[in-house]
Amino acid sequence: MKIKPLGDRVLLMIEKEEEKTKGGLFIPETAQEKTQTGVIKAVGDDTEAITVKVGDKVMYDKYAGTNIKVDGAEHLIVKMQDLIAVVE
């Protein structure tokens, strides 16, 4: 399925949290905190408002956006204003 965000929204794929601690303990999915980083997969058509590009790794607000599943992977559609940093 192909998703094209509208306006100043971007589609990003949520990165998975580590399932294992540095000490070797496994953390169940129910106890893991939601990550706040993802990779931009598509951008909307508002070129003046959008300052990121496809492939950028970004951080976003904790409760931002709408969760969707695309081809079995967790994705998020967020407004540009909900992105807080580009991770380099």
VEXLODREN-34783 format. One record per atom (N, C-alpha, C): residue number from 1; residue in three letters; atom name; x, z, y. Coordinates in pm, 1 decimal. Layout:
REM VEXLODREN-34783
[dovex NUM; 'ALA'; 'CA'; [X; Z; Y]],
...
//
This chain:
REM VEXLODREN-34783
[dovex 1; 'MET'; 'N'; [83.9; 0.0; -116.7]],
[dovex 1; 'MET'; 'CA'; [0.0; 0.0; 0.0]],
[dovex 1; 'MET'; 'C'; [89.0; 0.0; 123.8]],
[dovex 2; 'LYS'; 'N'; [51.9; -77.5; 222.9]],
[dovex 2; 'LYS'; 'CA'; [128.3; -85.3; 346.8]],
[dovex 2; 'LYS'; 'C'; [48.0; -19.2; 458.5]],
[dovex 3; 'ILE'; 'N'; [111.1; 72.4; 532.3]],
[dovex 3; 'ILE'; 'CA'; [46.5; 146.1; 640.4]],
[dovex 3; 'ILE'; 'C'; [116.4; 109.6; 770.7]],
[dovex 4; 'LYS'; 'N'; [40.2; 74.0; 873.6]],
[dovex 4; 'LYS'; 'CA'; [94.1; 43.5; 1006.3]],
[dovex 4; 'LYS'; 'C'; [28.9; 139.0; 1105.9]],
[dovex 5; 'PRO'; 'N'; [104.1; 237.4; 1159.0]],
[dovex 5; 'PRO'; 'CA'; [47.4; 330.4; 1257.0]],
[dovex 5; 'PRO'; 'C'; [7.0; 257.2; 1385.2]],
[dovex 6; 'LEU'; 'N'; [-87.9; 314.0; 1457.1]],
[dovex 6; 'LEU'; 'CA'; [-134.5; 256.2; 1582.6]],
[dovex 6; 'LEU'; 'C'; [-85.1; 338.4; 1701.3]],
[dovex 7; 'GLY'; 'N'; [-71.4; 274.1; 1815.9]],
[dovex 7; 'GLY'; 'CA'; [-35.1; 343.3; 1939.1]],
[dovex 7; 'GLY'; 'C'; [100.3; 410.1; 1931.5]],
[dovex 8; 'ASP'; 'N'; [102.8; 538.6; 1972.1]],
[dovex 8; 'ASP'; 'CA'; [229.5; 613.0; 1977.4]],
[dovex 8; 'ASP'; 'C'; [252.9; 696.8; 1852.1]],
[dovex 9; 'ARG'; 'N'; [197.3; 654.3; 1740.3]],
[dovex 9; 'ARG'; 'CA'; [213.4; 728.7; 1614.9]],
[dovex 9; 'ARG'; 'C'; [322.8; 666.1; 1528.7]],
[dovex 10; 'VAL'; 'N'; [382.6; 750.0; 1443.9]],
[dovex 10; 'VAL'; 'CA'; [484.5; 702.5; 1349.6]],
[dovex 10; 'VAL'; 'C'; [450.1; 753.2; 1210.5]],
[dovex 11; 'LEU'; 'N'; [490.3; 677.5; 1110.0]],
[dovex 11; 'LEU'; 'CA'; [473.2; 716.2; 970.1]],
[dovex 11; 'LEU'; 'C'; [608.2; 759.5; 919.4]],
[dovex 12; 'LEU'; 'N'; [614.0; 879.9; 863.1]],
[dovex 12; 'LEU'; 'CA'; [740.1; 925.6; 807.6]],
[dovex 12; 'LEU'; 'C'; [721.6; 980.1; 667.9]],
[dovex 13; 'MET'; 'N'; [825.4; 964.5; 586.2]],
[dovex 13; 'MET'; 'CA'; [823.6; 1016.2; 450.7]],
[dovex 13; 'MET'; 'C'; [885.0; 1155.7; 454.9]],
[dovex 14; 'ILE'; 'N'; [811.1; 1253.1; 403.8]],
[dovex 14; 'ILE'; 'CA'; [854.5; 1391.5; 405.0]],
[dovex 14; 'ILE'; 'C'; [966.4; 1410.4; 303.7]],
[dovex 15; 'GLU'; 'N'; [1073.2; 1477.0; 345.6]],
[dovex 15; 'GLU'; 'CA'; [1183.0; 1505.6; 254.0]],
[dovex 15; 'GLU'; 'C'; [1147.8; 1625.0; 168.1]],
[dovex 16; 'LYS'; 'N'; [1187.8; 1620.3; 44.7]],
[dovex 16; 'LYS'; 'CA'; [1162.4; 1729.8; -49.5]],
[dovex 16; 'LYS'; 'C'; [1259.2; 1843.7; -25.0]],
[dovex 17; 'GLU'; 'N'; [1209.5; 1964.9; -38.6]],
[dovex 17; 'GLU'; 'CA'; [1290.7; 2086.5; -27.5]],
[dovex 17; 'GLU'; 'C'; [1371.1; 2104.0; -155.6]],
[dovex 18; 'GLU'; 'N'; [1486.2; 2165.0; -145.0]],
[dovex 18; 'GLU'; 'CA'; [1567.2; 2196.2; -262.8]],
[dovex 18; 'GLU'; 'C'; [1488.7; 2289.4; -355.2]],
[dovex 19; 'GLU'; 'N'; [1488.1; 2260.4; -483.0]],
[dovex 19; 'GLU'; 'CA'; [1416.8; 2342.4; -580.4]],
[dovex 19; 'GLU'; 'C'; [1504.6; 2452.0; -638.4]],
[dovex 20; 'LYS'; 'N'; [1630.0; 2453.6; -600.3]],
[dovex 20; 'LYS'; 'CA'; [1724.9; 2547.5; -658.3]],
[dovex 20; 'LYS'; 'C'; [1805.8; 2611.9; -545.5]],
[dovex 21; 'THR'; 'N'; [1825.0; 2741.4; -550.7]],
[dovex 21; 'THR'; 'CA'; [1904.9; 2810.4; -449.7]],
[dovex 21; 'THR'; 'C'; [2053.1; 2790.5; -477.8]],
[dovex 22; 'LYS'; 'N'; [2136.6; 2832.6; -382.8]],
[dovex 22; 'LYS'; 'CA'; [2281.7; 2821.0; -402.1]],
[dovex 22; 'LYS'; 'C'; [2329.0; 2904.8; -520.8]],
[dovex 23; 'GLY'; 'N'; [2255.7; 3012.7; -549.0]],
[dovex 23; 'GLY'; 'CA'; [2290.7; 3098.2; -661.1]],
[dovex 23; 'GLY'; 'C'; [2242.7; 3047.3; -795.8]],
[dovex 24; 'GLY'; 'N'; [2165.5; 2937.2; -795.7]],
[dovex 24; 'GLY'; 'CA'; [2120.3; 2877.9; -920.2]],
[dovex 24; 'GLY'; 'C'; [1978.7; 2913.8; -960.5]],
[dovex 25; 'LEU'; 'N'; [1907.6; 2989.5; -876.7]],
[dovex 25; 'LEU'; 'CA'; [1769.1; 3025.0; -909.4]],
[dovex 25; 'LEU'; 'C'; [1675.6; 2910.8; -874.3]],
[dovex 26; 'PHE'; 'N'; [1577.0; 2885.7; -960.1]],
[dovex 26; 'PHE'; 'CA'; [1477.9; 2782.7; -934.2]],
[dovex 26; 'PHE'; 'C'; [1361.6; 2841.5; -855.7]],
[dovex 27; 'ILE'; 'N'; [1317.2; 2769.6; -752.6]],
[dovex 27; 'ILE'; 'CA'; [1205.5; 2813.5; -669.7]],
[dovex 27; 'ILE'; 'C'; [1084.0; 2729.4; -706.8]],
[dovex 28; 'PRO'; 'N'; [973.1; 2792.2; -748.3]],
[dovex 28; 'PRO'; 'CA'; [853.6; 2714.2; -780.8]],
[dovex 28; 'PRO'; 'C'; [795.7; 2646.7; -656.2]],
[dovex 29; 'GLU'; 'N'; [728.3; 2535.1; -676.3]],
[dovex 29; 'GLU'; 'CA'; [673.7; 2458.4; -565.4]],
[dovex 29; 'GLU'; 'C'; [577.7; 2540.5; -480.0]],
[dovex 30; 'THR'; 'N'; [503.3; 2632.0; -541.8]],
[dovex 30; 'THR'; 'CA'; [406.6; 2713.3; -467.9]],
[dovex 30; 'THR'; 'C'; [475.1; 2811.7; -373.5]],
[dovex 31; 'ALA'; 'N'; [600.1; 2845.9; -398.3]],
[dovex 31; 'ALA'; 'CA'; [671.9; 2941.8; -314.7]],
[dovex 31; 'ALA'; 'C'; [759.9; 2873.5; -210.2]],
[dovex 32; 'GLN'; 'N'; [771.7; 2743.2; -217.5]],
[dovex 32; 'GLN'; 'CA'; [857.8; 2671.9; -123.7]],
[dovex 32; 'GLN'; 'C'; [787.7; 2654.0; 9.9]],
[dovex 33; 'GLU'; 'N'; [865.5; 2667.0; 116.0]],
[dovex 33; 'GLU'; 'CA'; [812.8; 2644.3; 248.9]],
[dovex 33; 'GLU'; 'C'; [812.4; 2493.8; 276.8]],
[dovex 34; 'LYS'; 'N'; [711.9; 2448.4; 350.4]],
[dovex 34; 'LYS'; 'CA'; [700.9; 2307.7; 384.4]],
[dovex 34; 'LYS'; 'C'; [820.1; 2265.2; 470.9]],
[dovex 35; 'THR'; 'N'; [883.6; 2154.0; 434.8]],
[dovex 35; 'THR'; 'CA'; [996.9; 2106.9; 513.8]],
[dovex 35; 'THR'; 'C'; [946.5; 2049.7; 645.4]],
[dovex 36; 'GLN'; 'N'; [1034.0; 2040.6; 740.3]],
[dovex 36; 'GLN'; 'CA'; [998.3; 1985.9; 870.2]],
[dovex 36; 'GLN'; 'C'; [1087.6; 1868.6; 907.1]],
[dovex 37; 'THR'; 'N'; [1138.0; 1799.1; 805.8]],
[dovex 37; 'THR'; 'CA'; [1218.8; 1680.1; 830.5]],
[dovex 37; 'THR'; 'C'; [1163.9; 1564.4; 748.3]],
[dovex 38; 'GLY'; 'N'; [1187.5; 1445.2; 797.8]],
[dovex 38; 'GLY'; 'CA'; [1143.6; 1326.1; 728.5]],
[dovex 38; 'GLY'; 'C'; [1215.2; 1203.5; 780.8]],
[dovex 39; 'VAL'; 'N'; [1192.7; 1091.1; 715.3]],
[dovex 39; 'VAL'; 'CA'; [1254.4; 964.3; 752.3]],
[dovex 39; 'VAL'; 'C'; [1144.9; 870.8; 800.1]],
[dovex 40; 'ILE'; 'N'; [1165.9; 808.3; 915.1]],
[dovex 40; 'ILE'; 'CA'; [1068.2; 716.4; 974.0]],
[dovex 40; 'ILE'; 'C'; [1056.8; 592.3; 885.9]],
[dovex 41; 'LYS'; 'N'; [933.4; 559.8; 845.3]],
[dovex 41; 'LYS'; 'CA'; [908.0; 441.8; 761.9]],
[dovex 41; 'LYS'; 'C'; [839.2; 330.0; 839.4]],
[dovex 42; 'ALA'; 'N'; [761.9; 365.3; 943.7]],
[dovex 42; 'ALA'; 'CA'; [693.7; 264.7; 1025.6]],
[dovex 42; 'ALA'; 'C'; [662.0; 325.7; 1160.6]],
[dovex 43; 'VAL'; 'N'; [655.6; 241.9; 1264.0]],
[dovex 43; 'VAL'; 'CA'; [624.2; 288.4; 1398.8]],
[dovex 43; 'VAL'; 'C'; [505.1; 211.3; 1453.2]],
[dovex 44; 'GLY'; 'N'; [434.9; 273.5; 1548.1]],
[dovex 44; 'GLY'; 'CA'; [319.4; 210.5; 1610.0]],
[dovex 44; 'GLY'; 'C'; [359.6; 101.0; 1707.7]],
[dovex 45; 'ASP'; 'N'; [260.2; 48.7; 1779.9]],
[dovex 45; 'ASP'; 'CA'; [285.3; -64.6; 1867.9]],
[dovex 45; 'ASP'; 'C'; [306.0; -27.3; 2014.7]],
[dovex 46; 'ASP'; 'N'; [310.1; 100.5; 2048.3]],
[dovex 46; 'ASP'; 'CA'; [334.2; 145.3; 2185.6]],
[dovex 46; 'ASP'; 'C'; [484.9; 158.7; 2207.7]],
[dovex 47; 'THR'; 'N'; [548.5; 46.8; 2243.0]],
[dovex 47; 'THR'; 'CA'; [694.2; 43.5; 2252.5]],
[dovex 47; 'THR'; 'C'; [748.6; 128.1; 2367.0]],
[dovex 48; 'GLU'; 'N'; [667.7; 157.1; 2468.4]],
[dovex 48; 'GLU'; 'CA'; [714.4; 240.0; 2580.3]],
[dovex 48; 'GLU'; 'C'; [724.3; 386.3; 2539.7]],
[dovex 49; 'ALA'; 'N'; [632.7; 434.0; 2456.0]],
[dovex 49; 'ALA'; 'CA'; [628.8; 575.6; 2419.5]],
[dovex 49; 'ALA'; 'C'; [718.2; 608.6; 2300.8]],
[dovex 50; 'ILE'; 'N'; [742.4; 513.7; 2212.5]],
[dovex 50; 'ILE'; 'CA'; [817.3; 541.4; 2089.6]],
[dovex 50; 'ILE'; 'C'; [966.6; 520.5; 2113.9]],
[dovex 51; 'THR'; 'N'; [1044.3; 626.7; 2088.5]],
[dovex 51; 'THR'; 'CA'; [1188.6; 621.1; 2112.4]],
[dovex 51; 'THR'; 'C'; [1270.1; 629.9; 1983.6]],
[dovex 52; 'VAL'; 'N'; [1203.1; 625.9; 1868.3]],
[dovex 52; 'VAL'; 'CA'; [1272.6; 628.3; 1739.5]],
[dovex 52; 'VAL'; 'C'; [1253.6; 494.8; 1669.9]],
[dovex 53; 'LYS'; 'N'; [1333.3; 471.6; 1567.1]],
[dovex 53; 'LYS'; 'CA'; [1321.2; 345.0; 1493.4]],
[dovex 53; 'LYS'; 'C'; [1313.7; 373.4; 1344.0]],
[dovex 54; 'VAL'; 'N'; [1272.6; 274.7; 1268.4]],
[dovex 54; 'VAL'; 'CA'; [1261.6; 287.8; 1123.5]],
[dovex 54; 'VAL'; 'C'; [1398.7; 324.0; 1066.1]],
[dovex 55; 'GLY'; 'N'; [1399.3; 424.7; 978.5]],
[dovex 55; 'GLY'; 'CA'; [1522.7; 470.0; 916.4]],
[dovex 55; 'GLY'; 'C'; [1579.7; 596.5; 978.1]],
[dovex 56; 'ASP'; 'N'; [1533.9; 633.6; 1098.5]],
[dovex 56; 'ASP'; 'CA'; [1582.0; 756.7; 1162.2]],
[dovex 56; 'ASP'; 'C'; [1532.2; 878.4; 1085.7]],
[dovex 57; 'LYS'; 'N'; [1617.3; 979.8; 1074.2]],
[dovex 57; 'LYS'; 'CA'; [1578.3; 1107.7; 1015.2]],
[dovex 57; 'LYS'; 'C'; [1539.5; 1199.0; 1130.8]],
[dovex 58; 'VAL'; 'N'; [1419.8; 1256.3; 1125.9]],
[dovex 58; 'VAL'; 'CA'; [1368.2; 1334.7; 1237.3]],
[dovex 58; 'VAL'; 'C'; [1315.6; 1469.9; 1192.0]],
[dovex 59; 'MET'; 'N'; [1304.8; 1561.5; 1288.3]],
[dovex 59; 'MET'; 'CA'; [1238.3; 1689.5; 1268.0]],
[dovex 59; 'MET'; 'C'; [1107.0; 1683.4; 1344.2]],
[dovex 60; 'TYR'; 'N'; [1003.0; 1749.5; 1290.3]],
[dovex 60; 'TYR'; 'CA'; [872.4; 1748.1; 1355.0]],
[dovex 60; 'TYR'; 'C'; [813.2; 1888.6; 1357.2]],
[dovex 61; 'ASP'; 'N'; [711.0; 1908.9; 1442.2]],
[dovex 61; 'ASP'; 'CA'; [643.6; 2037.9; 1451.1]],
[dovex 61; 'ASP'; 'C'; [583.8; 2076.4; 1317.2]],
[dovex 62; 'LYS'; 'N'; [578.5; 2204.9; 1290.3]],
[dovex 62; 'LYS'; 'CA'; [537.7; 2256.3; 1159.8]],
[dovex 62; 'LYS'; 'C'; [396.5; 2214.1; 1119.4]],
[dovex 63; 'TYR'; 'N'; [301.3; 2217.7; 1210.9]],
[dovex 63; 'TYR'; 'CA'; [162.7; 2187.4; 1176.1]],
[dovex 63; 'TYR'; 'C'; [116.0; 2053.7; 1232.8]],
[dovex 64; 'ALA'; 'N'; [207.3; 1961.7; 1253.5]],
[dovex 64; 'ALA'; 'CA'; [174.4; 1832.6; 1314.2]],
[dovex 64; 'ALA'; 'C'; [128.2; 1731.3; 1210.9]],
[dovex 65; 'GLY'; 'N'; [48.1; 1638.1; 1256.3]],
[dovex 65; 'GLY'; 'CA'; [17.5; 1519.6; 1179.7]],
[dovex 65; 'GLY'; 'C'; [-85.4; 1530.2; 1070.0]],
[dovex 66; 'THR'; 'N'; [-101.6; 1418.2; 1001.4]],
[dovex 66; 'THR'; 'CA'; [-196.2; 1403.5; 891.9]],
[dovex 66; 'THR'; 'C'; [-119.9; 1365.3; 765.9]],
[dovex 67; 'ASN'; 'N'; [-134.8; 1445.4; 660.9]],
[dovex 67; 'ASN'; 'CA'; [-68.1; 1417.1; 533.0]],
[dovex 67; 'ASN'; 'C'; [-142.2; 1307.4; 458.0]],
[dovex 68; 'ILE'; 'N'; [-66.1; 1212.5; 402.4]],
[dovex 68; 'ILE'; 'CA'; [-122.8; 1108.5; 316.2]],
[dovex 68; 'ILE'; 'C'; [-25.0; 1083.0; 202.6]],
[dovex 69; 'LYS'; 'N'; [-75.8; 1025.4; 93.1]],
[dovex 69; 'LYS'; 'CA'; [9.8; 983.0; -18.1]],
[dovex 69; 'LYS'; 'C'; [13.2; 831.3; -18.5]],
[dovex 70; 'VAL'; 'N'; [133.1; 775.7; -18.8]],
[dovex 70; 'VAL'; 'CA'; [152.7; 631.4; -25.4]],
[dovex 70; 'VAL'; 'C'; [239.7; 603.9; -146.3]],
[dovex 71; 'ASP'; 'N'; [186.0; 532.7; -242.2]],
[dovex 71; 'ASP'; 'CA'; [257.6; 499.5; -365.6]],
[dovex 71; 'ASP'; 'C'; [315.3; 624.5; -432.9]],
[dovex 72; 'GLY'; 'N'; [239.2; 733.4; -430.7]],
[dovex 72; 'GLY'; 'CA'; [278.0; 856.8; -498.3]],
[dovex 72; 'GLY'; 'C'; [372.4; 947.4; -420.7]],
[dovex 73; 'ALA'; 'N'; [416.0; 906.2; -302.2]],
[dovex 73; 'ALA'; 'CA'; [509.3; 986.8; -222.7]],
[dovex 73; 'ALA'; 'C'; [436.7; 1047.6; -102.1]],
[dovex 74; 'GLU'; 'N'; [475.0; 1170.9; -65.8]],
[dovex 74; 'GLU'; 'CA'; [416.0; 1239.4; 48.2]],
[dovex 74; 'GLU'; 'C'; [463.7; 1175.8; 178.6]],
[dovex 75; 'HIS'; 'N'; [368.6; 1139.3; 264.5]],
[dovex 75; 'HIS'; 'CA'; [397.9; 1083.5; 396.2]],
[dovex 75; 'HIS'; 'C'; [318.8; 1160.5; 500.6]],
[dovex 76; 'LEU'; 'N'; [356.0; 1142.4; 625.9]],
[dovex 76; 'LEU'; 'CA'; [290.9; 1210.0; 736.1]],
[dovex 76; 'LEU'; 'C'; [279.5; 1112.2; 852.3]],
[dovex 77; 'ILE'; 'N'; [162.1; 1107.3; 914.9]],
[dovex 77; 'ILE'; 'CA'; [144.9; 1028.1; 1036.4]],
[dovex 77; 'ILE'; 'C'; [138.7; 1127.1; 1152.0]],
[dovex 78; 'VAL'; 'N'; [232.6; 1113.5; 1247.1]],
[dovex 78; 'VAL'; 'CA'; [240.0; 1204.6; 1360.8]],
[dovex 78; 'VAL'; 'C'; [248.0; 1127.3; 1490.8]],
[dovex 79; 'LYS'; 'N'; [207.3; 1193.8; 1598.8]],
[dovex 79; 'LYS'; 'CA'; [225.2; 1136.2; 1732.1]],
[dovex 79; 'LYS'; 'C'; [370.2; 1154.4; 1773.3]],
[dovex 80; 'MET'; 'N'; [416.3; 1067.1; 1859.2]],
[dovex 80; 'MET'; 'CA'; [554.4; 1072.2; 1906.2]],
[dovex 80; 'MET'; 'C'; [585.9; 1207.7; 1969.8]],
[dovex 81; 'GLN'; 'N'; [489.6; 1266.8; 2038.8]],
[dovex 81; 'GLN'; 'CA'; [512.9; 1395.1; 2106.4]],
[dovex 81; 'GLN'; 'C'; [535.8; 1510.2; 2008.4]],
[dovex 82; 'ASP'; 'N'; [496.5; 1493.6; 1880.4]],
[dovex 82; 'ASP'; 'CA'; [517.1; 1597.1; 1779.6]],
[dovex 82; 'ASP'; 'C'; [655.3; 1591.0; 1714.9]],
[dovex 83; 'LEU'; 'N'; [731.4; 1486.1; 1742.8]],
[dovex 83; 'LEU'; 'CA'; [869.5; 1478.4; 1693.5]],
[dovex 83; 'LEU'; 'C'; [957.0; 1557.9; 1788.4]],
[dovex 84; 'ILE'; 'N'; [1043.0; 1643.6; 1732.1]],
[dovex 84; 'ILE'; 'CA'; [1120.8; 1732.5; 1818.5]],
[dovex 84; 'ILE'; 'C'; [1270.1; 1700.1; 1821.8]],
[dovex 85; 'ALA'; 'N'; [1321.1; 1626.2; 1722.7]],
[dovex 85; 'ALA'; 'CA'; [1463.7; 1594.1; 1722.2]],
[dovex 85; 'ALA'; 'C'; [1493.6; 1481.9; 1624.6]],
[dovex 86; 'VAL'; 'N'; [1602.4; 1409.7; 1653.4]],
[dovex 86; 'VAL'; 'CA'; [1657.7; 1311.8; 1560.4]],
[dovex 86; 'VAL'; 'C'; [1777.8; 1378.4; 1494.9]],
[dovex 87; 'VAL'; 'N'; [1782.1; 1378.1; 1362.1]],
[dovex 87; 'VAL'; 'CA'; [1890.9; 1441.6; 1287.9]],
[dovex 87; 'VAL'; 'C'; [1996.1; 1335.7; 1257.4]],
[dovex 88; 'GLU'; 'N'; [2118.6; 1363.1; 1296.2]],
[dovex 88; 'GLU'; 'CA'; [2227.4; 1265.3; 1274.2]],
[dovex 88; 'GLU'; 'C'; [2326.0; 1315.9; 1173.3]],
//
